[in-house]
Amino acid sequence: MQQQVDVTTADGTADAYLVTPDGGGSFRPVLLFMDAFGLRPQIMEMASRIAERGYAVLAPNLFYRSRRSPLVELDELVDEQKRGAAFGRLMPMMRELTAERVIADARAYLDFLAARPDVAAGPGGIVGYCMGGRNALIAASALPDRFAALASFHAGRVVTETPDSPHRAVGALTAEVYFGHADNDGSMTPEHVAALEAALTEAGVKHTSELYEGAPHGFTMADTAMHDAAAEQRHWQALFTLLDRALPA
């Protein structure tokens, strides 16, 4: 079942997509953290595909403090000039989404799911795309008891020079982790990937980190000019393998 819902947070109300399997039952929770372009039919389709595997999936509008969905027009995703203008509008929203806000919001999203009778108790999963991948890591590191699986695809700025770089907190993770990296990505260079992998290994985190050779940043998003069909299919296989193993029914 697909529906649009509102989730109460400490700072207001987040609009979100909620998708649960048909037929009733009790399902493990999964958060889907969007890319910068926000909630739109593509994100609903992706949430639905995950839900078909037997999960209750919540995809919140991470920018709800600034505006409700939609955040962009669909033609802005394929036209290079329009996409640049869209990023210009969205960049202040990204800057305002601090780690503290991400963590507080994630707790509210999980509590919303936990209060539902069709959501099973226990830790869930989180998957993030682009900026959502970075924020998924922040959430899973800060709330380790709430997550058993973390998947991040073509994320950027996971490794920075700042003291609060997300990769510096991976020692708190208890989730099994998967990272699928875009190729030739200036926001996640080979040096950044190596630093992330070293941090995960040193912390003893069960993880997989893979480069999707030839796939650009944003490769999973079929409604954008960055889509790579083969890489998208590979990502689904990796995601479902992780979820099915870490979140058994």
C-alpha positions as CSV (number, residue, x, y, z in Angstrom):
1,M,0.0,0.0,0.0
2,Q,1.3,3.4,-1.0
3,Q,0.3,6.6,0.9
4,Q,1.5,10.1,1.7
5,V,1.8,10.7,5.4
6,D,2.9,13.5,7.8
7,V,5.5,12.8,10.5
8,T,5.7,15.0,13.6
9,T,9.2,16.0,14.4
10,A,10.8,18.3,17.0
11,D,10.9,21.1,14.4
12,G,7.6,20.6,12.6
13,T,5.9,18.2,10.2
14,A,7.7,16.2,7.6
15,D,5.8,15.0,4.6
16,A,6.7,11.5,3.6
17,Y,5.9,8.5,1.4
18,L,5.0,5.3,3.3
19,V,4.8,2.0,1.5
20,T,3.9,-1.3,3.0
21,P,3.4,-4.8,1.4
22,D,0.0,-5.8,0.4
23,G,-1.8,-8.5,2.3
24,G,-1.2,-7.5,5.9
25,G,1.3,-8.6,8.4
26,S,4.2,-7.2,10.4
27,F,7.2,-5.9,8.6
28,R,10.7,-4.8,9.5
29,P,11.1,-1.0,9.0
30,V,13.4,0.6,6.4
31,L,14.1,4.3,6.0
32,L,14.8,5.6,2.5
33,F,16.8,8.9,2.5
34,M,16.3,10.8,-0.7
35,D,18.8,12.5,-3.0
36,A,18.8,16.3,-3.2
37,F,16.0,16.4,-5.7
38,G,13.5,15.2,-3.1
39,L,10.3,13.2,-3.0
40,R,8.9,12.5,-6.5
41,P,7.5,9.5,-8.4
42,Q,11.0,8.0,-8.8
43,I,11.5,7.9,-5.0
44,M,8.0,6.4,-4.5
45,E,8.8,3.7,-7.1
46,M,12.1,2.9,-5.3
47,A,10.3,2.7,-2.0
48,S,7.7,0.4,-3.4
49,R,10.3,-1.9,-4.9
50,I,11.9,-2.3,-1.5
51,A,8.5,-2.8,0.2
52,E,7.7,-5.6,-2.2
53,R,10.5,-7.6,-0.5
54,G,8.5,-7.5,2.7
55,Y,9.5,-4.2,4.4
56,A,7.6,-1.2,5.7
57,V,9.4,1.7,3.9
58,L,9.3,5.4,4.9
59,A,10.8,8.0,2.6
60,P,10.7,11.4,4.3
61,N,11.2,14.8,2.8
62,L,14.5,15.7,4.5
63,F,14.0,19.3,3.5
64,Y,10.6,19.7,5.2
65,R,11.8,22.7,7.2
66,S,12.2,24.7,4.0
67,R,9.2,23.4,2.0
68,R,6.9,20.5,1.3
69,S,7.3,18.3,-1.7
70,P,7.7,18.6,-4.6
71,L,11.0,20.3,-4.5
72,V,11.7,20.3,-8.3
73,E,9.9,20.0,-11.6
74,L,10.6,16.8,-13.4
75,D,12.1,18.5,-16.5
76,E,14.7,20.0,-14.3
77,L,16.2,16.6,-13.7
78,V,17.2,16.0,-17.4
79,D,18.0,19.5,-18.6
80,E,21.6,20.5,-17.6
81,Q,20.9,24.2,-17.3
82,K,17.7,23.7,-15.4
83,R,19.3,21.1,-13.1
84,G,22.0,23.6,-12.2
85,A,19.4,26.2,-11.3
86,A,17.6,23.6,-9.2
87,F,20.8,22.8,-7.3
88,G,21.1,26.5,-6.6
89,R,17.7,26.5,-4.9
90,L,18.4,23.3,-3.0
91,M,21.9,24.1,-1.8
92,P,20.8,26.3,1.2
93,M,18.4,23.5,2.2
94,M,21.3,21.0,2.2
95,R,23.5,23.3,4.3
96,E,20.7,23.7,6.8
97,L,20.4,20.0,7.3
98,T,22.9,19.6,10.1
99,A,23.9,16.3,11.6
100,E,22.0,17.2,14.8
101,R,18.8,17.7,12.7
102,V,19.4,14.5,10.7
103,I,19.7,12.5,14.0
104,A,16.7,14.1,15.7
105,D,14.6,13.6,12.5
106,A,15.7,10.0,12.1
107,R,14.6,9.2,15.6
108,A,11.2,10.7,14.9
109,Y,10.9,8.8,11.6
110,L,11.7,5.5,13.4
111,D,9.3,6.3,16.2
112,F,6.5,6.9,13.7
113,L,7.1,3.5,12.1
114,A,7.4,1.8,15.5
115,A,4.0,3.1,16.6
116,R,2.3,1.3,13.6
117,P,0.8,-2.1,14.2
118,D,2.1,-3.4,10.8
119,V,5.7,-2.7,11.7
120,A,7.7,-5.3,13.5
121,A,9.7,-4.5,16.6
122,G,13.5,-4.4,16.5
123,P,16.2,-2.7,14.5
124,G,15.5,-1.8,10.9
125,G,17.4,-0.7,7.8
126,I,18.3,2.5,6.2
127,V,19.3,3.3,2.6
128,G,20.4,6.6,1.2
129,Y,21.2,8.1,-2.2
130,C,23.6,10.9,-2.9
131,M,23.3,13.3,0.1
132,G,20.9,10.8,1.6
133,G,23.7,8.3,1.7
134,R,25.8,10.6,3.8
135,N,22.9,11.4,6.1
136,A,22.0,7.7,6.4
137,L,25.5,7.1,7.8
138,I,25.2,9.9,10.2
139,A,21.8,8.5,11.5
140,A,23.0,4.9,11.7
141,S,26.2,5.9,13.6
142,A,24.3,8.0,16.1
143,L,21.4,5.5,16.6
144,P,23.2,2.2,16.4
145,D,20.6,0.2,18.3
146,R,17.9,1.2,15.8
147,F,19.6,-0.1,12.7
148,A,20.8,-3.6,11.6
149,A,21.6,-2.6,8.0
150,L,22.9,0.5,6.2
151,A,23.2,0.9,2.4
152,S,24.6,4.0,0.8
153,F,24.8,4.7,-3.0
154,H,26.8,7.3,-4.8
155,A,27.1,9.3,-1.6
156,G,29.3,12.4,-1.4
157,R,31.1,14.2,1.4
158,V,31.2,11.0,3.6
159,V,34.9,11.8,4.2
160,T,35.9,15.4,4.8
161,E,38.8,17.2,6.6
162,T,36.5,18.5,9.4
163,P,36.4,16.9,12.9
164,D,32.8,16.0,12.4
165,S,33.3,14.1,9.1
166,P,30.8,11.2,9.1
167,H,33.5,8.6,8.6
168,R,35.0,9.5,11.9
169,A,32.0,8.1,13.8
170,V,31.7,4.7,12.2
171,G,33.1,3.0,15.3
172,A,29.6,3.3,16.8
173,L,28.0,1.3,14.0
174,T,26.4,-2.0,14.8
175,A,24.7,-2.3,11.4
176,E,26.1,-4.3,8.5
177,V,27.1,-1.7,5.9
178,Y,27.2,-1.5,2.2
179,F,28.7,1.4,0.1
180,G,28.3,1.6,-3.7
181,H,30.5,4.4,-5.0
182,A,30.2,6.3,-8.2
183,D,33.1,6.5,-10.5
184,N,35.1,9.6,-11.0
185,D,33.1,11.4,-8.3
186,G,34.7,14.6,-7.0
187,S,32.7,14.4,-3.8
188,M,33.9,10.9,-3.1
189,T,37.4,10.4,-4.6
190,P,39.5,7.2,-4.5
191,E,41.3,8.8,-1.5
192,H,38.1,9.4,0.3
193,V,36.9,5.8,-0.4
194,A,40.2,4.5,1.0
195,A,39.9,6.6,4.1
196,L,36.3,5.3,4.6
197,E,37.3,1.7,4.1
198,A,40.2,2.1,6.5
199,A,37.9,3.6,9.2
200,L,35.4,0.8,8.8
201,T,38.1,-1.9,8.9
202,E,39.8,-0.4,12.0
203,A,36.4,-0.2,13.8
204,G,35.6,-3.8,13.0
205,V,32.4,-2.9,11.1
206,K,31.1,-5.7,8.9
207,H,31.1,-3.9,5.5
208,T,31.3,-4.1,1.7
209,S,32.6,-1.1,-0.3
210,E,32.5,-1.3,-4.1
211,L,33.3,1.0,-7.0
212,Y,30.7,1.0,-9.8
213,E,33.2,1.5,-12.6
214,G,32.0,3.9,-15.3
215,A,28.8,4.8,-13.3
216,P,28.4,8.6,-12.6
217,H,27.2,10.3,-9.5
218,G,23.5,9.7,-9.3
219,F,23.6,6.5,-11.3
220,T,20.5,4.9,-9.6
221,M,18.1,7.6,-10.5
222,A,16.2,6.6,-13.6
223,D,14.5,10.1,-13.9
224,T,17.8,12.0,-14.3
225,A,20.4,12.4,-17.0
226,M,22.9,10.6,-14.7
227,H,21.1,7.3,-14.8
228,D,23.1,4.1,-15.6
229,A,20.7,1.2,-16.1
230,A,23.3,-1.5,-15.5
231,A,24.6,0.1,-12.4
232,E,21.1,0.6,-11.1
233,Q,20.3,-3.1,-11.5
234,R,23.5,-3.9,-9.7
235,H,22.6,-1.7,-6.8
236,W,19.2,-3.4,-6.4
237,Q,20.9,-6.8,-6.2
238,A,23.4,-5.5,-3.6
239,L,20.7,-3.8,-1.6
240,F,18.4,-6.7,-1.4
241,T,21.2,-9.1,-0.6
242,L,22.1,-6.9,2.4
243,L,18.5,-6.4,3.6
244,D,17.5,-10.0,3.3
245,R,20.6,-11.1,5.3
246,A,20.6,-8.4,8.0
247,L,16.8,-8.1,8.4
248,P,15.4,-11.6,8.1
249,A,11.7,-12.0,8.2
